[in-house]
């Protein structure tokens, strides 16, 4: 065997050994990143999820995604409630004259934020997020939710729900975003809510049973997280 062939064989063996070392043995402290491979191609890392989330957030909601014409179907304390057609319909982002974000027309979130803005003159410190994100599950009952600027009560609270509270529903198998509504009235054994974008064929007003368990107030709904109020 000639010298040149021996050198070529040696280089080939060294390269093969390095591939086995880095891909099979995976020495501690060394990752694919140090070999300049893109992260998104090799893992479902936190960075990958954050990248996808930031990419999705850039979706343009400035224009309607449907030709359906929304119409007013109800109102509560002078604040209008719209029929949205399909629950996925969006008619651009609604903002106030001073630039406060009310949300995507005419989703459920847009109504509750518009209600709190018009009726209570309340602006949420964090004016973004899906319905389910209005409720901070890590907070103890009765604590202040700083992201929403509201006090928060779990569904099974010492504090009874009252008219004007913002009611939060968690995700369901058919709706990963959750839902929000406003409590319109409270009776001895039930509450009435007003809501926007409940889905075609569903009413803007619904009654939910109210009771007490272990001395705490409880709304009988599997996915109800709790309620928030201004003070």
Secondary structure as UniProt FT lines:
FT   HELIX           3..20
FT   HELIX           21..25
FT   TURN            28..29
FT   HELIX           32..35
FT   HELIX           39..41
FT   HELIX           46..56
FT   TURN            57..58
FT   STRAND          71..76
FT   TURN            77..78
FT   STRAND          79..83
FT   TURN            87..88
FT   STRAND          93..95
FT   TURN            97..98
FT   STRAND          101..104
FT   TURN            105..106
FT   HELIX           108..120
FT   HELIX           131..134
FT   TURN            137..138
FT   TURN            141..142
FT   STRAND          144..145
FT   TURN            146..149
FT   STRAND          150..154
FT   TURN            163..164
FT   STRAND          166..169
FT   TURN            173..174
FT   TURN            176..177
FT   STRAND          179..186
FT   STRAND          190..194
FT   TURN            200..201
FT   STRAND          205..213
FT   TURN            214..215
FT   STRAND          216..219
FT   TURN            222..223
FT   STRAND          224..229
//
